[in-house]
Structures are given as C-alpha cells and as structure tokens.
Amino acid sequence: MNNVFFVGIGGAGMSKLALLYKSLGYNVSGSDIRLSEYTELLSRKGIEVFIGHSDSHIDNRTDLVVYSSAIREENPEIVKARRLGIQTVKRGKALASVVNNFKNVIISGTHGKTTTASLVGHILKEHGIRTNVYVGGNDSEFDNFYEKPEYFVVESDESDGSFLYLKPDNLIITNIDRDHLNHYGGSFSKLKNAFSDLLKKSNKAVICGEDKNAREIANKYKDRVLFYGSDGFKAENVKYLPNGTEFYVNEKNKTLRVFSPLFGYKNVLNVLGALLIAKVIGIPLKRSAECVESFVPPHRRMEIKKDDEFTLIDDHADHPTEIEATLSAVKKHFPGRRLIAVYQPHRFSRIALLGDKVADPFELSDIVVVTEIFSAFEEPIDGINGKNIARIIENRYPEKEVHFAKDNSDAVRYVNRLLKKGDIVVLLGPGDIGEISGLIGLKGDV
C-alpha cells in the first residue's frame, strides 16, 4: 500500500493523520471543500491538496481512501473508490491501525482531550522520550512524527465510536458528559458503556475522580485504575493568576508546587491527569512538573490573542459544560472586569439536543453576542437557529444585554460598538469564529 487519499483532508484531525501517514512513508494526497490553515500547512509539507471533491481524484493507482465522519457516503471520491474495489476506511480506524502497533497513551473524555493529550505529549517529549502526538488542534509542536516512536499519545474520538478501535496501554478518562449522543441513538447509557468498553481494553487507566460518570464506570475495573482530583492525587492551595495557575499536588501527604500556564480549575484537573499518567509511565513527578511549566497552550484553548487596552481570549468551547468552565476561569483569573461572550453555536443536531440548556453558562457573562449556527456540514433543522438561541438566553437572563449577529462580520460590528477599555472578549465555538480575532477593536464597518 503506497498511495493514500484523504477525503476531507482539511479537518483538524484528518490533516494530522495525513501528516502521520506521510511520515510513515506513504504517498499522501487529499481533497477538501475550501482552503484553510490546515490545507496550507499540508501544502507546505509537500502534500497535494485538491479543493473540491471530484471522482477524477481517484484512480487505479490509489491503494486506500480515508474519510472523516463529516463526509457523506455519496461523496464522488468515496463512490468511485468503492466502484474500483479500493479499500475505504474512516479516520478512526485508519489511525488505530497505526497506533496499536506502539506503546501508547490514549486520552479520552468528553471535554479537555486536546489540552490533556498535548500536556502528556509535551511532558514525554521534554523528558527525552521519542513520542508521536496525535491531537485534533492546530499545534505546530506536534506536526512532525517519528517512523518508530517509543510512545504514541492520541486524542481519541468518542463522537463516532471510533475510539473503540484503539487498544490502550495507558488510558486517561477526563470526564463523561451528555454530548455526541447522535451516534448512540440519543442514549447516555450507551455512551457510558462505550467508555466502559474502552477502559476494559486498557492495561492501566488514570481517571478523574471528580467526575461521577467516569468514576461510575471505573468502579468495575479498580485493579487497573488510579484516580486524580477528589482523592488520592489532588491539587491544594490553588491560586488563579493573570498568567496561569499555581497549585500544590498532594500525594500521600507529600506536596509539590506546580505552575501551569493554563487557566481555570478544569485545567488544574487536566494537568493532574497528565502528571499522574507520566508517573505511571515512570517519569518522576518533580520532572513532569518542570515540563508543565514550559508548556504552550494549544491553539484556541483559552488562547490570549490580545492583552493591551482590552483582553481577547479565543476558545474552542461550545458545549455548555465547556463554556461554563471557560467563563468561570476568566472570572477567576481576571476578576472585576466586564466580559463580552461571542458565541458561535456548533451543529444543528447538537443545539437541538441541548434545548434550553444552551443558555446555562451565560449567567457568567455581562454581554452575549450569538451568531448563526456553524453547520459543520449538517442540514438545517426547522426552528433551530442562532436567533432562537439568542432569544432563549435573553429570556433566561433578562438583565443581560444579548444580541444576535447574522454572520461573523455582524458580530465584529456589535463587539466593536460595545467594546470599552478593560473589557474581556471571549470567542466561543469550534467553527470559524476565531477568524474574527484580528478584527476586534477595529473601528467602523468591516
């Protein structure tokens, strides 16, 4: 197998997988519907990227076609590959076929996977362990892969069940929340069972003891589980600083100071998980803490883009639990400042499942600007739109100023009109809302 074609190569996870396959010696090419920072990176790395999908991109020289969950079965490249008898596999299976050949650390959970995987990868690499790190975010530290790594750190994906293709030597479960239920027939029990199946396959597991759902499934496999958070391996004397977080790790009545350049208690837990799995692997705790201090936060994970007359934070969060954690962290690290949340909802199906819960976290903001929903290739659902979300938030919190922006340019106009010196603007959502960060603060229309 020499020639591998990636359908939807411009996605965060797919672009990383394409880089991985190239590093393993495959001839890699692919297609996507538009240019992006990911397609530009791939082109710089020598991977041919076609803009637009066409059956002309597939011929008898193609040995394997990999596609993302966002790609429909009627895609012309998929249809032609199958007509020609070429093997087609989804991203998760293609990833597992590589990762399962190496010692690995699998990072799972509903929230915090990218940050935790990046932390673990950074600690291992800084300690001198030859490590491949597969994360969905845009992080240049992990763009290069070894052909024969000592360890493989992987951000897994429960949204389509593909994490069950993986065989974890070491597993982290950060939390289990009601998200991505479409794949599980709307059943939270089925989602928890999937995590249980993953845990059952692992040799050693590190699990957040503060998350009741993760703890529930962990109780069945206590022989292989260590907890962090509420018991055993926990943080004390947490201080929320303008440049990060300081805390002390308490383990068996011994304490160690840790400074993390990350924000909020959610990231205290993510650091604890990374420190504990590194300890399981054999890295001394003090050494791991030193590595955390030099960590650079992943792209769009509470990333501070501006910090002069006002502060702009760009964040991937879109689920209410994630948004609440982000806004709560902002309040703790930057107390007393007015907070403008710019929220780009993600996927019609996700918003439909959330219902009125979509409004929950915005109690923490002073002003909310809601954009239209970022579809992520989904078809619209009647009655599910950004204007209705803004109305739900406004009805829940009538004392707050809530605006609906029909598109990103409209959102920029709202924010620039409302912005005052000393404000904090938080961009929320995994879609394209981060692209407006350079326009915030500009005067006049865009």
C-alpha positions in Angstrom: 0.0 0.0 0.0 1.7 3.2 -1.2 -0.9 5.8 -2.3 -3.4 7.1 0.3 -6.1 9.6 -0.4 -7.8 11.6 2.4 -11.3 12.9 1.7 -11.9 15.9 3.9 -8.2 16.4 4.5 -8.6 19.9 5.7 -10.2 18.9 9.0 -8.1 19.3 12.2 -7.9 15.5 12.9 -7.7 14.5 9.2 -4.8 16.9 8.5 -2.8 15.4 11.4 -3.5 11.9 10.2 -2.3 12.8 6.7 0.9 14.2 8.2 1.3 11.0 10.2 0.9 8.7 7.1 3.3 10.8 5.1 5.9 10.4 7.9 5.4 6.6 7.7 6.5 6.7 4.0 3.1 6.8 2.2 2.4 8.9 -0.8 -0.4 11.2 0.6 -2.9 13.4 -1.2 -6.4 14.6 -0.4 -9.3 16.9 -1.0 -11.4 19.4 0.9 -14.1 21.9 0.0 -12.1 25.0 0.8 -8.6 26.4 1.6 -7.8 26.7 5.3 -4.8 27.0 7.7 -4.7 23.2 7.7 -4.6 22.8 3.9 -2.0 25.4 3.7 0.1 23.6 6.2 -0.3 20.3 4.3 0.8 22.0 1.0 3.9 23.4 2.8 4.7 19.8 3.9 4.5 18.6 0.3 1.1 17.0 0.3 -1.1 17.7 -2.7 -4.5 19.1 -1.7 -7.4 19.4 -4.2 -10.0 22.0 -3.5 -13.4 20.5 -4.3 -14.4 16.8 -4.5 -14.3 15.0 -7.8 -14.1 11.4 -8.9 -11.2 12.3 -11.1 -9.0 12.4 -8.0 -9.3 8.6 -7.6 -7.9 6.1 -10.0 -6.4 2.6 -10.0 -3.2 3.9 -8.5 -5.0 4.7 -5.3 -4.5 2.0 -2.6 -6.5 3.4 0.3 -9.1 6.1 0.8 -9.5 7.5 4.3 -12.5 9.8 5.1 -13.9 11.7 8.0 -17.2 11.3 9.7 -18.3 14.6 8.2 -18.1 13.1 4.7 -21.3 11.6 3.2 -21.4 8.2 1.7 -22.5 9.6 -1.7 -19.3 11.7 -1.9 -18.0 11.1 -5.5 -14.5 10.1 -4.4 -15.9 7.5 -2.0 -18.3 6.2 -4.6 -15.6 5.8 -7.2 -13.1 4.2 -4.8 -15.7 1.5 -3.9 -16.6 1.0 -7.6 -12.9 0.3 -8.3 -12.6 -2.0 -5.3 -10.3 0.3 -3.4 -10.5 -0.1 0.4 -12.2 2.8 2.2 -11.9 3.4 5.9 -12.9 6.1 8.4 -10.4 8.2 10.1 -10.6 6.5 13.5 -9.9 3.0 12.0 -7.0 4.3 9.9 -5.5 6.0 13.0 -5.9 2.8 15.1 -4.2 0.6 12.5 -1.0 2.7 13.1 -1.3 3.5 16.8 -2.0 -0.1 18.0 1.5 -1.1 16.8 3.2 1.0 19.5 3.2 1.6 23.2 0.6 4.3 23.7 -1.3 6.7 25.9 -4.9 7.2 24.8 -6.7 10.4 26.0 -10.4 10.1 26.2 -13.3 12.0 27.6 -16.0 14.5 26.6 -14.0 17.6 27.5 -10.4 18.5 27.8 -8.9 15.9 25.5 -6.8 18.2 23.3 -5.2 20.0 26.2 -4.6 16.8 28.2 -3.1 15.0 25.2 -0.9 18.0 24.4 0.3 18.1 28.1 1.1 14.4 28.1 2.9 14.7 24.8 4.9 17.7 25.9 6.0 16.0 29.2 7.1 12.9 27.4 9.0 14.8 24.7 10.6 17.2 27.1 11.8 14.2 29.2 13.6 12.9 26.1 11.1 10.1 25.1 10.7 9.7 21.4 7.0 10.4 21.2 4.4 10.9 18.5 1.4 13.0 19.5 -1.9 13.0 17.6 -4.2 15.8 18.6 -7.1 17.4 16.8 -6.0 21.0 17.4 -3.6 23.1 15.4 -0.4 22.7 17.4 2.9 23.0 15.5 4.8 21.3 18.3 3.2 18.0 17.1 3.3 18.4 13.3 6.2 16.0 12.9 6.1 12.3 13.5 8.7 9.6 14.1 8.5 6.5 12.0 9.3 4.4 15.1 8.3 6.2 18.2 8.8 4.9 21.8 5.3 6.2 22.7 2.2 7.3 20.8 -0.1 9.8 22.6 -3.5 10.0 21.0 -6.5 12.2 21.5 -9.3 9.7 20.8 -12.8 10.4 19.4 -16.0 9.1 21.1 -18.3 11.1 18.8 -18.4 8.3 16.2 -17.4 5.4 18.4 -14.1 5.1 16.6 -12.1 5.2 19.9 -13.0 1.6 20.4 -10.7 0.6 17.5 -7.8 1.6 19.8 -6.0 -0.7 22.2 -4.9 1.4 25.1 -1.7 0.5 27.1 -2.3 3.6 29.2 -5.7 5.4 29.3 -6.9 8.8 30.6 -10.6 9.5 31.0 -11.1 13.2 31.8 -14.9 13.1 32.1 -18.1 11.7 30.5 -20.8 14.2 29.6 -24.0 14.2 27.6 -22.6 15.1 24.2 -22.3 13.4 20.8 -25.3 11.3 21.6 -26.5 11.1 18.0 -24.1 8.2 17.4 -25.5 6.4 20.4 -29.2 6.7 19.5 -29.6 9.5 22.0 -28.7 7.1 24.9 -26.3 8.4 27.5 -26.1 4.9 28.9 -24.8 3.6 25.6 -22.2 6.4 25.6 -21.1 5.4 29.1 -21.0 1.8 28.0 -18.6 2.7 25.2 -16.2 4.3 27.6 -16.5 1.2 29.8 -15.6 -1.0 26.8 -12.5 1.2 26.2 -11.5 1.0 29.9 -11.9 -2.8 29.8 -9.4 -3.0 27.0 -6.7 -0.9 28.7 -3.8 -2.1 30.8 -3.6 1.0 33.1 -6.0 3.9 33.5 -6.0 7.3 35.1 -9.4 8.7 35.7 -10.8 11.9 37.1 -12.3 11.0 40.4 -14.3 14.3 40.5 -16.4 13.2 37.5 -19.2 11.0 38.8 -19.9 9.3 35.4 -16.2 8.4 34.9 -16.0 7.2 38.5 -19.1 5.0 38.0 -17.5 3.0 35.2 -14.1 2.9 36.9 -15.5 1.1 39.9 -15.9 -2.0 37.7 -12.1 -2.1 37.0 -10.4 -0.9 40.2 -7.5 -3.3 39.5 -6.2 -1.1 36.7 -7.4 2.4 37.8 -5.8 5.3 39.6 -7.8 8.4 40.4 -6.9 12.1 40.3 -8.8 15.1 41.5 -11.1 14.5 44.5 -9.0 11.8 46.1 -5.5 10.2 46.0 -3.8 12.6 43.7 -5.2 16.1 44.1 -4.5 19.8 44.0 -4.4 22.1 47.0 -4.0 25.8 47.6 -5.0 26.7 44.0 -4.1 30.3 43.0 -5.6 31.8 39.8 -3.0 34.3 38.4 -3.1 36.6 35.3 -0.5 34.4 33.6 -1.6 30.9 34.7 -2.4 28.8 37.8 -0.3 27.8 40.8 -1.2 24.8 43.0 0.3 22.1 45.1 0.0 18.4 44.3 -0.8 16.3 47.4 0.1 12.7 47.1 0.3 10.6 50.3 0.9 13.6 52.4 3.7 14.9 50.3 3.3 18.2 48.4 4.9 19.6 45.3 4.4 23.1 43.8 3.2 23.2 40.2 2.8 26.2 38.0 0.7 25.8 34.9 0.4 28.4 32.1 -3.3 27.3 31.7 -6.4 28.9 33.1 -9.2 27.6 35.3 -9.9 24.6 37.5 -10.7 22.4 34.5 -7.1 22.7 33.5 -5.9 22.0 37.0 -7.6 18.7 36.6 -6.1 18.2 33.1 -2.6 18.9 34.5 -3.2 16.4 37.3 -4.2 13.7 34.8 -1.1 14.4 32.7 1.2 14.3 35.8 -0.3 11.0 37.0 -0.1 9.2 33.7 3.5 10.4 33.3 4.2 8.9 36.8 2.7 5.6 35.7 5.0 5.6 32.7 7.9 6.2 35.0 8.7 9.9 34.9 9.4 11.4 38.3 6.7 13.8 39.5 9.1 16.7 40.0 10.4 16.3 36.5 6.9 16.3 35.0 6.0 19.5 36.9 9.1 21.2 35.4 7.9 20.2 32.0 4.4 21.6 32.6 5.9 25.0 33.3 7.3 25.3 29.8 4.0 24.1 28.1 2.5 26.3 25.4 -1.3 26.0 25.5 -2.9 24.5 22.3 -4.4 26.7 19.6 -7.9 28.1 20.6 -7.8 26.6 24.1 -8.3 29.8 26.1 -5.7 31.4 23.8 -5.0 35.0 24.7 -4.8 36.8 21.3 -4.7 40.4 22.6 -3.9 41.9 26.0 -3.5 45.6 26.0 -6.4 48.0 26.3 -8.7 45.0 26.4 -8.1 41.3 26.5 -9.3 38.9 23.8 -9.5 35.2 24.5 -10.1 32.6 21.7 -11.6 29.3 22.9 -12.9 26.1 21.2 -15.7 25.6 23.8 -19.3 25.1 22.5 -20.9 22.6 24.9 -22.5 24.3 28.0 -20.2 22.5 30.3 -17.1 23.7 28.4 -18.4 27.2 28.1 -19.2 27.4 31.8 -15.6 26.2 32.6 -14.1 28.8 30.3 -16.2 31.7 31.5 -15.7 30.7 35.1 -11.9 30.6 34.6 -12.0 34.1 33.1 -13.8 35.4 36.1 -11.3 33.8 38.5 -8.2 34.9 36.6 -9.4 38.4 35.7 -11.8 39.4 38.5 -14.0 42.5 38.3 -13.7 43.0 34.5 -16.7 43.2 32.1 -17.0 40.1 30.0 -18.4 40.0 26.4 -19.0 36.4 25.2 -19.2 35.9 21.4 -20.8 32.5 20.9 -21.0 30.6 17.7 -23.2 27.6 18.2 -22.0 24.4 16.6 -24.1 21.8 14.7 -27.9 21.9 14.4 -28.2 18.4 15.9 -26.2 19.4 19.0 -28.2 22.5 19.6 -31.5 20.6 19.2 -30.4 18.0 21.8 -29.3 20.8 24.3 -32.6 22.7 24.2 -32.8 25.4 26.8 -29.6 24.2 28.5 -27.7 26.1 25.8 -28.3 29.3 27.9 -27.0 27.9 31.2 -23.3 29.2 31.2 -24.1 32.7 30.0 -25.1 33.7 33.5 -21.3 34.3 33.9 -21.1 36.9 31.1 -22.2 40.5 31.1 -22.9 40.8 27.3 -23.6 38.0 24.9 -23.4 38.1 21.1 -24.8 35.0 19.4 -24.0 34.2 15.8 -25.8 31.9 13.4 -25.1 28.2 13.9 -21.9 26.8 12.3 -23.4 23.8 10.4 -20.3 21.6 10.1 -21.9 20.1 7.0 -25.2 19.3 8.7 -28.6 20.1 7.2 -30.6 22.8 9.0 -33.3 21.7 11.5 -36.5 23.7 11.5 -36.7 26.1 14.4 -33.0 25.6 15.4 -31.1 28.8 14.6 -28.9 31.4 16.2 -31.8 33.9 16.6 -33.8 31.5 18.7 -30.7 30.7 20.8 -30.2 34.4 21.5 -33.9 34.6 22.5 -33.5 31.7 24.9 -30.5 33.4 26.6 -32.4 36.7 26.7 -35.4 35.1 28.3 -33.3 33.3 30.9 -31.3 36.4 31.8 -33.4 39.5 31.1 -31.0 41.7 32.9 -28.2 40.9 30.4 -27.5 42.5 27.1 -28.0 39.9 24.4 -27.5 40.4 20.6 -28.0 38.2 17.6 -25.4 38.6 14.8 -26.4 37.1 11.4 -22.8 36.4 10.5 -19.2 36.9 11.7 -18.9 40.4 10.2 -22.1 41.4 12.0 -20.6 40.0 15.3 -17.5 42.2 14.8 -19.7 45.3 14.4 -21.6 44.5 17.6 -18.4 43.9 19.6 -16.6 46.9 18.3 -19.6 49.1 19.1 -19.9 47.7 22.6 -16.2 47.4 23.5 -14.7 49.5 26.3 -11.2 49.8 27.7 -10.6 47.0 30.2 -13.2 44.6 28.7 -12.6 40.9 28.2 -13.9 39.5 24.9 -14.2 35.7 24.7 -14.8 34.0 21.3 -16.5 30.6 21.8 -17.0 27.8 19.4 -15.1 25.2 17.3 -16.2 26.7 13.9 -14.7 29.7 12.2 -15.4 32.3 14.9 -11.7 32.5 15.8 -11.1 34.1 12.4 -12.5 37.4 13.6 -10.0 37.9 16.4 -7.8 40.2 14.3 -10.9 42.5 13.6 -12.0 43.0 17.2 -11.1 46.6 18.3 -11.1 48.0 14.8 -13.4 51.0 14.3 -16.1 51.2 11.6 -17.8 48.6 9.5 -16.0 45.6 8.1 
